[in-house]
Amino acid sequence: MKNIIILILLISFIIYKNNTKAIVIGSGLAGLSTAITILENGGNVVLVEKQSSLGGNSSKASSGINAAHSENQKSNNIKDSL
């Protein structure tokens, strides 16, 4: 419980000092995409991850990550709707 209180205080301090408008929990594909979108639109964001490395379950995906209009599609002449 003590560690959680320390973490909450630390995050609160970071939010206050950086005028943060958003907190993203988790650094998987969705979390990182969200954080990047916020930053690209001029916002400040705090990204919180419980693991020691970024990526979440997306970093463990063994069959790849679905994407539209990827480099692999382009190099294999696969047309996409984008």
C-alpha positions, 0 to 999 in steps of 0.5 A, spaced: 500 500 500 505 504 501 508 503 494 501 505 491 501 511 495 508 513 493 506 512 486 500 516 486 504 522 489 509 522 484 504 522 478 500 527 481 507 531 482 509 530 475 502 532 472 502 538 476 509 540 474 507 539 467 500 542 466 498 535 464 491 534 461 491 526 460 494 520 463 495 514 459 495 507 463 499 502 459 504 502 454 501 497 449 500 499 442 493 502 444 497 506 450 503 508 445 498 510 440 494 514 444 500 518 448 503 520 441 496 522 438 495 527 444 503 529 443 502 531 436 496 535 438 499 539 443 497 536 449 501 534 455 501 526 457 503 522 463 504 515 460 504 510 466 507 502 465 507 497 470 513 493 467 520 495 466 519 495 459 514 498 454 510 495 449 505 491 453 502 485 450 503 488 443 511 486 444 509 479 445 505 478 439 508 473 435 504 473 429 505 480 427 501 487 428 495 488 423 496 494 419 493 498 413 498 500 407 504 497 411 511 497 408 510 490 407 504 491 403 507 496 398 513 492 397 509 486 395 504 490 390 498 489 395 493 495 394 489 497 400 483 502 401 487 508 404 
